[in-house]
Amino acid sequence: MPRHPNGPPSTIPTENVPAGDEPDASLPAIPDLDNPVIELTEDECWDLLIGTMLGRLAVSVADKPELYPVNFLAHDRRILIRTMQGTKLVSMAINNKVALEADGRSLHSVWSVVVKGTVRELTTEAEITTAEQLSLRSWTASVKTTYVEITPSRITGRRIALADEFKLER
């Protein structure tokens, strides 16, 4: 069974499973009491990001980190954010090293994905036209006319088992 250097197996074990009853290999491993934290593969991280629209953008200027809630779109292994002129955009122009974190929950676990990389403003007419054709819409009433793109240098994620009292019933 494949193992990540920093954690338990990333796929569902298939040993001792009767023939024909093997789990789908594409299903992510589910954390449990024996393996409460599971490191996600890069593909699993992207699958989660593609299904998510809200995250937190971390920027840092002059050793002063800031977090901003953002809605985003994961597309072609990049992160697209629509923003407006202001502190966040200025911060990204001063220091283009950023991180984006997104998380969610299922019935029995929570997950978190962190993307670290460089950000740049989309400036050419072709880039902006392409970005406008994607399904990234602002959730807020403010007008956001600037697109920025994070090119990841590293993406990591974890799925963590919930304590029994926090598990949801179907």
C-alpha positions in Angstrom: 0.0 0.0 0.0 1.5 3.4 -1.0 2.7 5.6 1.9 3.6 9.2 2.0 6.9 10.0 3.8 5.1 12.1 6.3 2.0 10.1 7.0 -0.2 7.0 6.8 -1.3 5.3 3.6 -3.0 7.6 1.1 -5.3 4.9 -0.5 -7.8 2.5 0.9 -6.2 -0.8 1.8 -7.3 -3.8 -0.3 -5.6 -6.7 1.6 -8.0 -9.3 3.0 -10.9 -8.0 0.9 -12.9 -10.7 -0.9 -12.5 -10.8 -4.7 -15.0 -8.5 -6.4 -15.4 -6.4 -3.2 -12.3 -4.2 -3.7 -12.9 -0.6 -3.0 -12.5 1.9 -5.9 -8.8 2.8 -5.9 -9.7 6.4 -6.8 -11.6 6.9 -3.5 -9.6 8.8 -0.9 -8.6 7.1 2.3 -10.8 7.8 5.2 -9.2 8.7 8.5 -10.1 6.6 11.5 -8.9 5.9 15.1 -5.8 4.0 13.7 -4.9 6.7 11.2 -6.6 9.9 12.4 -4.6 12.2 10.0 -4.0 11.3 6.4 -1.7 13.2 4.1 -3.4 13.9 0.8 -1.8 13.4 -2.6 -1.4 16.4 -4.9 -4.3 15.1 -7.0 -6.5 14.7 -4.0 -5.7 18.3 -3.0 -6.7 19.6 -6.4 -9.9 17.6 -6.4 -10.9 19.3 -3.2 -9.9 22.7 -4.4 -11.9 22.3 -7.6 -15.0 21.7 -5.5 -14.4 24.7 -3.2 -14.8 28.4 -3.7 -13.9 30.0 -0.4 -10.4 30.2 1.1 -8.0 32.4 3.0 -5.2 34.2 1.2 -2.0 34.8 3.3 0.3 37.7 2.3 3.2 39.3 4.1 4.8 42.7 3.8 7.5 44.0 6.1 7.2 40.9 8.3 3.6 41.6 9.0 1.4 38.7 7.8 -2.2 39.3 6.9 -5.1 36.9 6.0 -7.9 37.8 3.6 -11.0 35.7 2.9 -11.3 35.2 -0.9 -13.4 33.3 -3.3 -11.3 31.6 -5.9 -11.4 29.2 -8.8 -9.0 26.2 -9.1 -8.3 25.8 -12.8 -5.5 24.1 -14.8 -3.5 23.6 -11.6 -3.5 27.3 -10.8 -5.6 29.4 -8.5 -7.5 32.4 -9.9 -8.8 35.2 -7.6 -10.8 38.2 -8.6 -10.1 41.3 -6.4 -10.2 45.1 -6.4 -7.6 47.8 -5.9 -6.6 48.0 -2.3 -4.3 46.7 0.5 -4.5 43.0 -0.7 -3.4 43.9 -4.2 -0.7 46.2 -3.1 0.6 43.6 -0.6 0.8 41.0 -3.4 2.7 43.5 -5.6 5.3 44.1 -2.9 5.7 40.4 -2.0 4.5 38.0 -4.6 5.0 34.9 -2.3 1.6 33.9 -1.0 -0.3 31.0 0.5 -3.9 30.1 0.1 -5.7 27.7 2.5 -9.1 26.1 2.0 -10.9 23.6 4.1 -14.1 21.7 4.5 -15.8 18.8 6.2 -17.6 15.6 5.5 -19.6 13.3 7.7 -16.7 11.9 9.6 -13.7 14.1 8.8 -12.4 17.6 8.0 -9.8 18.5 5.4 -7.4 21.3 4.8 -5.4 22.2 1.7 -2.6 24.8 1.5 -1.2 26.1 -1.7 2.1 28.1 -1.6 3.3 29.9 -4.6 3.8 33.1 -6.5 1.0 35.5 -7.5 0.8 37.8 -10.4 -1.8 40.1 -11.8 -3.3 39.2 -15.2 -2.6 42.1 -17.5 -2.9 41.1 -21.1 -6.2 41.3 -22.9 -6.0 37.6 -23.8 -5.4 36.6 -20.1 -8.3 38.8 -18.9 -10.6 37.5 -21.6 -9.8 33.9 -20.7 -10.3 34.6 -17.0 -13.7 36.3 -17.7 -14.9 33.2 -19.5 -14.4 31.1 -16.4 -17.0 30.7 -13.7 -15.3 32.9 -11.1 -17.9 35.4 -9.7 -17.5 37.7 -6.7 -19.6 36.8 -3.7 -19.6 40.3 -2.4 -21.3 43.5 -3.6 -18.0 45.2 -4.3 -16.9 45.5 -7.9 -13.8 43.4 -8.5 -12.2 44.0 -11.9 -8.7 42.7 -11.3 -7.7 39.1 -11.7 -4.7 37.5 -10.0 -3.3 34.1 -10.5 -1.3 31.9 -8.0 1.2 29.6 -9.6 1.8 26.9 -7.0 5.3 25.9 -5.9 3.9 23.5 -3.3 0.5 22.0 -2.5 -0.2 20.0 0.6 -3.3 18.7 2.4 -4.6 16.6 5.2 -7.8 14.8 6.1 -8.4 14.5 9.8 -10.9 12.3 11.6 -13.5 14.0 13.7 -14.2 13.1 17.3 -17.3 11.0 17.7 -19.4 13.9 19.1 -18.7 16.0 16.0 -19.5 13.3 13.4 -22.6 13.9 11.4 -25.4 11.4 10.7 -26.9 10.9 7.3 
